[in-house]
């Protein structure tokens, strides 16, 4: 069931290197500037994943300039978690962290069980296929939640 776009959305996952940057980029592509979109991780110990960059580039979503950041860094840099209307967690660990950080705020936290493609597949082609599967799950979840828009992927 699609709903009206929120004014701001924060995607989160474990490292802000695969799923949450893909979700951020795809949402920006699908819905344009109608919604302020950011992403964050529980940890910031990895850079953006090259396979994520490659599979998103296939659909016209640019991720190569993405810089990973953690919840803690987000707050240090002045982004207030309470300023987001919706937090979408893409991993169980990020859901726990988001719920912990938002327990005093009035905002919704949703959990979307998106495949973690890291470590899956033996060959480059097999790895890319797993990343495409995660990318496509994200795009489908966005369209299901917010409906189709002009930037349809």
N, C-alpha and C positions, 0 to 999 in steps of 0.2 A: 504494500500500500504506500503510495507516494504521498509525501507531505510537503508543505511549504518549506522553502529553504531557510535555514537559520541564518542569522547575521554572521555568526562565526562558528567554526568547527576546528577542533584540535584532534588530529589522529595520533595515536601512540602505539608503539610496539616495544620490543626489547632493546634494540640498539639504534633505532632511527636510521637504519642503513638499507632496509629492504622494503618491508610492507608499508610502513607509515609514509615514507617519502613517495612511494608509488601511489598511495591513496591521495596524498596531498596534490601531486601532479595531475592525476587523472581527474580529481574533482575540479581543479582549476580549469582543465581542458573542457570538461563537460559543462560547467556552470559559469565559467568566466569570473568576472569581478563581483558578481552578486553576493558572494559570501567570502568573508575573510577566512582563509584556510592556512593552518600551520601544522607541523608535525614535530614529534618529540619522542625520545626513547627513555626507558628506565635507566639505561646506561648510555654514555657516549664514549665508547671504546673502539668503534669501527667507523671507517669512512663509507660513503655511499657505495653500494655494491655494483660492480661492473655489469653483472647480468641484469640487475634491475634497470640500469641505464639503457642497456641494449634492448630489452623487451618493451620498455616504454617508448623508446625512440621509434619502434616499429609502428606505433599508433600516434606519432607526432607529439609525444610528451617529453619535454626536455628535463632531465634530472642531473646532468653532469655538474651543474653549479651548486647542487644541494650541499649544505654543510650540516652534518649531524650535530644534534644537541640533546641534552638530557633534560628531564623535568627541573632538576636543580639549576642548570645553566639558564633555562628559560626564565625562571624566577629571578636569577641574578641579573639577567639582561633586561629586566623590566616588563616582561610579559606576565601579566597577572592571570592566573588560571581562572579566577572568578569572572574575567571579562569574556570568556567563551560561553556560548549558549549550549554547546554540545561537545562532549568528548567521546570519541569512538576508539575503543581499545581493540587492537588486532591480535593481541596475545594475552594469555591468562595473567602473566606477570605485570603487564602494563595495565590491565584492568584492576588488579589489586592496588597498584600504586595510584592510579587515577581515583579510585574510590577512597583511598586513604587521604589523598590531598584535597578531595572535594567534599569531605563529610560536613564541612561547615558552610559550604556554598550551595546556592540553589541552582544547580545545573544538572543536566542529564548526562549519565555515562552509559553508553551502550557497548556491548561486546559483540564483535563480528568474528566468528571463528574462521579466519583466513589461513590457508596453508602456508607453513613456513618452508620455503623451497631450499633453504640453505642446507648443504650437505646431501641433497637428493640428486641422484643421477651420476653415472660413472663417466659418461662422455660429455663433451661440450654441448652437443645437440640434446642430449637427455637433460642436462642441467637447464638449458634454455627452455625446454618444454615444461619443466616444473615451474620455472619463473613465469612463463606465459600463463600457466594455470592459475597461479596466485594473482597475477595481474587481471586476468579475466574474472576471477571471483570478486575482486575489488570493484571492477567496473559494473558487474551485475548487481552487487550489493548496493552500490551508489544509485543505480537506476531504479532498483526496487524501492529504496528508501526515499529518493527525491524525485523520481520520474525522469523521463527523457527530456533533454534540453537541446538547444541549438548546436552545441559543440559535440554532438553525439559521436562516440568513438566506436 
